[in-house]
Amino acid sequence: IQLGALTTSVSSGGLWLAKKEEYNGYINHGDSYTAAVTCQAVRKILDFKKKKPTEVNLAILGAYGIIGEAVSFNHSILIGPRIEKLKELAIKLEGKFEISRNLKTLDADIIVTATNHPEALLKSHHLKKNAIVIDISQPVNLSQDICKERPDIIRIDGGYVDVISKNIIPMLPKGKLFSCIAEVIMQTMEDDHKNYVGSIDLKHLKRTERWAEKYGYTLNELTNFGKSIYLGRLRNESNS
């Protein structure tokens, strides 16, 4: 079973279902490869901007969620409503992290959203000029209205990968697939009979990257609500 959308949250990252004695299948929340793809997206942005990780401020919204925990880079602002959980995460990750229960994103150059909040949390006043938002959240955390209001902002669809396929998947941009679905497809092709639930195992995250290389899943084109993003903007705005 591949968990999607809010089913991961309501099943404690799949742990609740995996512990059921009456179920003898395998469960994967698909967040390992999603986290890997998110890290790739951040690195792709840094490459285009010709910046080092230490030269930008990165904020993780939903930092102690399964995905947020795995993509927390050094020199990050970890954001979430439960301060004790954030402190535990900062200790676990052994990095130089600032923690906040407020939407402290105004100084962030790059924001990764990884929440399961039913409404879009980010508003215009939360975003600095030329901010870049990688929006993994489902439902989304940055609305189309804000993108129209703030054309300087770059919003990137998080959790998509490019796939070689002539078939158009409903509600997805052409040639795209959710990375969580791609992970389970790859697990099946590898004949890997294991549960991948709860917190992300970083060794498995690296394994999904190797699987993706083997089966041709890549992150080439970045999109915003399914439309291609001109990456030249990243270089231009880094000089503005």
C-alpha positions as CSV (number, residue, x, y, z in Angstrom):
1,I,0.0,0.0,0.0
2,Q,1.3,3.5,-0.9
3,L,0.0,6.2,1.4
4,G,-0.8,9.6,0.0
5,A,-2.1,13.0,0.9
6,L,-3.3,13.0,4.5
7,T,-3.4,9.2,4.9
8,T,0.2,9.3,6.2
9,S,-0.6,11.8,8.9
10,V,-3.8,10.1,10.2
11,S,-2.0,6.7,10.3
12,S,1.1,8.0,12.2
13,G,3.3,7.8,9.2
14,G,1.9,4.4,8.3
15,L,2.9,2.9,11.7
16,W,-0.7,2.4,12.9
17,L,-1.5,0.3,9.8
18,A,1.8,-1.6,9.8
19,K,1.2,-2.8,13.4
20,K,-2.3,-4.3,12.6
21,E,-2.0,-8.1,12.9
22,E,-4.8,-8.6,10.4
23,Y,-2.8,-6.9,7.7
24,N,0.1,-8.9,6.2
25,G,1.0,-6.7,3.3
26,Y,3.7,-3.9,3.0
27,I,3.2,-0.2,3.5
28,N,5.2,2.7,2.2
29,H,4.5,6.4,2.9
30,G,6.5,7.4,-0.1
31,D,8.1,10.3,1.7
32,S,11.7,9.0,1.4
33,Y,12.0,9.7,-2.3
34,T,9.9,12.9,-1.9
35,A,12.5,14.2,0.6
36,A,15.3,13.2,-1.7
37,V,13.7,15.0,-4.6
38,T,13.1,18.1,-2.4
39,C,16.8,18.1,-1.5
40,Q,17.6,17.9,-5.2
41,A,15.4,20.8,-5.9
42,V,17.1,23.0,-3.3
43,R,20.5,22.0,-4.7
44,K,19.3,22.8,-8.2
45,I,18.2,26.2,-7.1
46,L,21.5,26.9,-5.4
47,D,23.4,25.8,-8.5
48,F,21.4,28.2,-10.7
49,K,21.9,31.0,-8.2
50,K,25.6,30.1,-7.9
51,K,25.2,30.1,-4.1
52,K,26.5,27.9,-1.4
53,P,24.1,26.5,1.3
54,T,25.8,28.7,3.9
55,E,25.0,31.8,1.8
56,V,21.2,31.5,1.9
57,N,18.6,31.3,4.6
58,L,16.5,28.2,4.4
59,A,13.2,27.8,6.3
60,I,11.4,24.5,6.8
61,L,7.7,24.9,7.5
62,G,6.5,21.7,9.1
63,A,10.0,20.8,10.2
64,Y,9.2,17.8,12.4
65,G,7.0,16.1,9.9
66,I,8.4,13.1,8.1
67,I,9.5,15.0,5.1
68,G,10.6,18.1,6.8
69,E,12.8,16.2,9.2
70,A,14.7,14.6,6.3
71,V,15.2,17.8,4.3
72,S,16.4,20.0,7.1
73,F,19.7,21.4,6.0
74,N,22.4,23.0,8.2
75,H,21.7,26.7,8.8
76,S,18.0,26.3,8.6
77,I,15.0,27.8,10.5
78,L,12.8,24.9,11.7
79,I,9.2,26.0,12.0
80,G,6.3,24.2,13.7
81,P,3.7,24.7,16.4
82,R,5.3,22.4,19.0
83,I,8.5,23.9,20.3
84,E,9.6,20.8,22.3
85,K,9.4,18.7,19.2
86,L,11.5,21.3,17.3
87,K,14.1,21.2,20.1
88,E,14.3,17.4,19.9
89,L,14.7,17.6,16.1
90,A,17.4,20.2,16.4
91,I,19.4,18.0,18.8
92,K,18.8,14.9,16.6
93,L,20.0,16.6,13.5
94,E,23.1,18.0,15.2
95,G,23.2,21.1,13.1
96,K,23.0,24.9,13.6
97,F,19.3,25.4,13.6
98,E,17.0,28.2,14.7
99,I,13.6,27.1,15.9
100,S,10.3,28.9,15.9
101,R,6.6,28.2,16.4
102,N,5.8,31.3,14.4
103,L,5.9,31.7,10.6
104,K,9.4,33.2,10.7
105,T,10.0,33.1,7.0
106,L,10.4,36.7,6.1
107,D,14.2,36.5,6.1
108,A,14.3,33.1,4.2
109,D,15.6,33.0,0.7
110,I,14.2,29.5,0.2
111,I,11.2,28.1,2.0
112,V,10.3,24.4,2.0
113,T,6.7,23.7,3.0
114,A,6.0,20.2,4.4
115,T,2.8,20.5,6.3
116,N,-0.6,18.8,6.2
117,H,-2.5,22.0,7.1
118,P,-5.9,22.2,5.3
119,E,-5.4,25.8,4.3
120,A,-2.6,27.8,2.7
121,L,-0.4,29.2,5.5
122,L,1.9,31.5,3.6
123,K,0.7,35.0,2.8
124,S,2.4,37.9,1.0
125,H,3.7,39.5,4.2
126,H,5.5,36.2,5.2
127,L,7.7,36.4,2.1
128,K,10.7,38.5,1.3
129,K,11.4,39.9,-2.2
130,N,12.4,37.2,-4.6
131,A,11.7,34.4,-2.2
132,I,11.6,30.8,-3.5
133,V,9.0,28.4,-2.1
134,I,9.2,24.7,-2.7
135,D,5.7,23.7,-1.9
136,I,5.5,20.0,-1.1
137,S,2.3,20.4,1.0
138,Q,-1.0,18.8,-0.1
139,P,-3.1,20.9,0.0
140,V,-0.7,23.6,-1.1
141,N,0.7,26.2,1.3
142,L,1.1,29.0,-1.2
143,S,-2.0,29.9,-3.3
144,Q,-2.2,31.0,-6.9
145,D,-3.6,34.3,-5.7
146,I,-0.5,35.1,-3.8
147,C,1.7,34.1,-6.8
148,K,-0.3,36.6,-8.9
149,E,-0.1,39.3,-6.3
150,R,3.7,38.8,-5.9
151,P,5.2,38.1,-9.3
152,D,8.7,38.4,-7.8
153,I,8.2,35.2,-5.9
154,I,9.0,31.8,-7.4
155,R,6.8,28.9,-6.3
156,I,7.9,25.4,-7.2
157,D,5.7,22.3,-7.3
158,G,7.3,20.0,-4.7
159,G,7.2,16.2,-4.9
160,Y,7.1,15.9,-8.7
161,V,9.5,13.9,-10.8
162,D,9.9,13.6,-14.6
163,V,9.0,10.3,-16.1
164,I,9.3,9.0,-19.6
165,S,5.7,8.2,-20.5
166,K,3.3,9.0,-23.3
167,N,0.4,8.6,-20.9
168,I,-1.0,11.7,-19.3
169,I,-1.8,11.2,-15.7
170,P,-5.0,13.0,-14.6
171,M,-4.4,16.2,-12.5
172,L,-0.7,16.1,-13.1
173,P,1.5,18.0,-15.6
174,K,2.4,16.1,-18.7
175,G,5.5,13.9,-18.1
176,K,5.2,14.3,-14.3
177,L,4.5,11.8,-11.5
178,F,4.3,12.2,-7.7
179,S,7.6,11.1,-6.2
180,C,5.7,9.2,-3.5
181,I,4.1,7.1,-6.1
182,A,7.4,6.7,-8.0
183,E,9.0,5.3,-4.8
184,V,6.4,2.6,-4.4
185,I,6.6,1.7,-8.1
186,M,10.4,1.4,-7.8
187,Q,10.0,-0.7,-4.6
188,T,7.7,-3.1,-6.5
189,M,10.2,-3.3,-9.4
190,E,13.0,-4.1,-6.9
191,D,10.8,-6.8,-5.3
192,D,11.5,-5.2,-1.9
193,H,9.2,-6.7,0.7
194,K,9.5,-4.2,3.5
195,N,7.6,-1.5,5.3
196,Y,8.8,2.0,5.0
197,V,6.8,3.8,7.7
198,G,7.4,6.4,10.5
199,S,10.5,8.6,10.4
200,I,12.5,8.5,7.2
201,D,15.6,6.2,7.2
202,L,18.3,8.3,5.5
203,K,19.9,5.1,4.2
204,H,16.7,4.2,2.5
205,L,16.4,7.8,1.2
206,K,19.8,7.3,-0.6
207,R,18.6,4.0,-1.8
208,T,15.6,5.6,-3.5
209,E,18.0,7.9,-5.3
210,R,19.9,5.0,-6.7
211,W,16.6,3.3,-7.7
212,A,15.6,6.5,-9.5
213,E,18.8,6.6,-11.4
214,K,18.3,3.0,-12.4
215,Y,14.7,3.4,-13.6
216,G,15.0,6.8,-15.2
217,Y,13.1,9.0,-12.7
218,T,14.7,12.5,-12.7
219,L,14.1,16.1,-11.6
220,N,14.7,18.2,-14.7
221,E,11.9,20.7,-15.2
222,L,10.6,22.8,-12.3
223,T,7.0,23.8,-12.5
224,N,4.5,26.1,-10.7
225,F,1.0,24.8,-10.7
226,G,2.0,22.6,-13.6
227,K,3.5,25.4,-15.8
228,S,7.2,25.5,-16.6
229,I,9.4,27.9,-14.7
230,Y,12.1,29.9,-16.6
231,L,15.1,29.2,-14.4
232,G,17.0,32.2,-15.9
233,R,15.0,34.2,-13.4
234,L,17.0,32.6,-10.6
235,R,20.3,34.0,-11.9
236,N,18.7,37.4,-12.7
237,E,17.2,37.8,-9.3
238,S,20.3,36.8,-7.5
239,N,21.9,39.8,-9.0
240,S,19.1,42.2,-8.2
